[in-house]
């Protein structure tokens, strides 16, 4: 039985991020800062010999992967783009300014529930549930489905690399990554996983174990 070290990275800053707008299914290129941050992260991880790189089917994760691997000291690993690593789709609220959401959230939940959502133990999943409440009967992905999508994707990758020890780079998105961490009983910041932050999760014997939520660039 092997072990897979997953390095899960949220993509670099995009133009939509910079405008403080919601970005789920919306595609957007990296800013100069996003590119530089990805290269900085790549230098931190330059001595990790990745067996493979997986990114979502959106441009921002693919650009992040490209800039990280440019800094790596080993031959380019295979890269695959998977739609199951994509972000939560915010539906009618795609590209909405974050500050304009408060009135709709107040109407949907009321002030007490908003406080519970923002400061609860699992506020990433609470945020997904909030958008489902505000969706005006338009079906969105549930918090459970979102975290399960990530879980099943990583399990599928883990089964491919189940012999020996492998380092796998995963470039994904803030809300789906935060939701998955919460499903493993991990804590995430109130602002969710930030751009180009890294979470290392090991997968072995059919189980996920969080090793680091602020990866330093050196394996332990």
N, C-alpha and C positions, 0 to 999 in steps of 0.2 A: 504494500500500500504506500502510495507516494504522498507528498505534501506540496501544496500550491501556495505560494506567497502572492496574494493579490495586492497590488498597489493601485488603489482606487483614487482617481484624481478628478476634481471638478475642473472643467475647461477654464481657459483664461478669460479675462474681461473682454466683453464684446461692446459694440456700439450701443446696443439696446441696454445692456447693463449700465453703461455710463450715463444713460438718460434716466435711470431709475424707473424703468418700465418692466412689466412682467414679460418673461420670455420662456415659453415652453416649446410649442411646435414651431414658433417663429424662428427662422434661420437668420443668423447675423454673423458677420466676419469679426475676427478679433481686432481690437484696437492695438496701437503700438505698445501700450502698456501690457495688454494681454499676451502679445508675442514675446516681449522682453521677460515677463514673469514666467512664461512657459520655458524659455531658454535657461533662465536662472534655475528653475526646478530641474531641467535636464542636466545641468552641470552638477547639481547635488546628487543626482542619481546616475552619474556618468559611468560608475564602476559596477553597475548592476547589469548582468548579462540576461536580458529579457528573452524568454522563449518565444513570446508573441505579444502583440499589442492589439487590443480591441477598443474600438471607439463606436459611438452611436452613428447613425446615418446623417447627422447634422454637421454642417461645415465647421462650426466652432470647436467641436471635439476633435475633428480630423486635423485641423490646423494646429491645435494644441499638441496632439500626438506627434505631428511632423516636427515641430519645434523642439520638443523634448528629445526625440530620437536623434536629431541633428547633433546634439551635444554628447551622445553616448559613445563610449570608447570601444564598443563591440560592433560587429557587422549588423546591418539592419535586420531586425527580426521580421517575420511575417506580420502583416497588418490586415485586420478584418474589421468591417463595419457592420454593426448589428443594430437593427431597428429596435430591438428589445432593450437597448441601453439608452433610448431616447428619454427626454424629459416628460413630465406630466404636462398634458395639454390643458391650458387654462380656458379653452373655449372662447366665449364672448369677451373674456377679459385679457386675451392675448394683446400684448403691447400697451395695456392700460398703465397709466401712471400710478405708482403704488399708493401715493397719498390720496388719490381719488377713490380708493376702494373702501375707505373707512365708513362713509355713509351707507353704502350697500351692505357692508358687514354688520353695521349697527341694526339695520332693518331685519337682516336675516337671523341674527343671533341675540341681539341685545348686549348691553355693556358687560354684564357679568360673565356671559359665556365667552365673549371676546377676550377678557382677561384670563379666563381659564385656558383658552386656546393658546394665547401668547406665552403664558408662563407655566403651562402644565408640563408634566414629565415628558410627554410625547407631543411636543408642539408642532413638529413637522407633519405628522399624521393628522393632527388637529387642523392644520392649515389646509390640507387636502380636503378634509371633511367640510371645512368652511366654504371652499369654492364649490363643492357639491351642493351645499345648502343655497348658495347664491345663483345657481345655474339655471333657475327658472324651468325646471323639469327637463332640461337638456342633459342627457346622461354623460357624466364624466367618470374617469377612472376612480375607483375607491382607494382609500389609503392602503387597505389590505392587498388589493390587486396590484398597486404600484410597487410595494415592497416585495411581493411575491414574484413580480416580473423580474426584478433584479436578482432575487434569490435563485430562481430557476435558471436564469442565464448563466450565473456564476457556477451553479452546480453542473450545468452542461459543459462548460469549459473545464471545470475540475475533473470531469470524467474522461475528457480527452487527454489530460496531462496527469494521469493517475499513477504513472510509474516514475520513481525517482523524485527529485526536488526541482521545482520550477518557479521562476519569477515571472509573473504575468502583469503587464501594465493595462489598466482599464481607464479609459477617459470617458467620463459620463457627466452628469448634471447635478445641480445642487439639491433639488427637492427629492428626486428619486434616491440619491445617495443618502441624504439625511433620513429619509423614511426607512431605508434598509438598515441603517445603523440603529435606529430606534427599535426595529423589529428584533434586533439582537440584544436588546436591553442596554444599548449604549446611549450616551448623552450627546446632544449636538448643541452648538451655540444658538442663541435666540435668533441670530441672523442666518442660521443654517451653515452648512459647510461653505467656506468662502472660495473664491476663484483660485485655482491652482493649489489648493490645500490637498494634502495626501492622507488617506486612511489606509493603513496596512491591515489586512485581514487574512489570516491563514485558514486554509481549507484542507482538512484531512479526516479520514474515517467518517465522511459524510457530515462533518460539523464545521461551522464557522467560528473562529475565535478572533476577536479584535485584539491586535497587538499594539497598535499605535494610532492615535488620531492626530498626531502632529509629527509625521515622519521626518527624521533628521537627515536622511540620505545615506545612512550607514546601517547595514543589516546587523541584527543582534541575535 
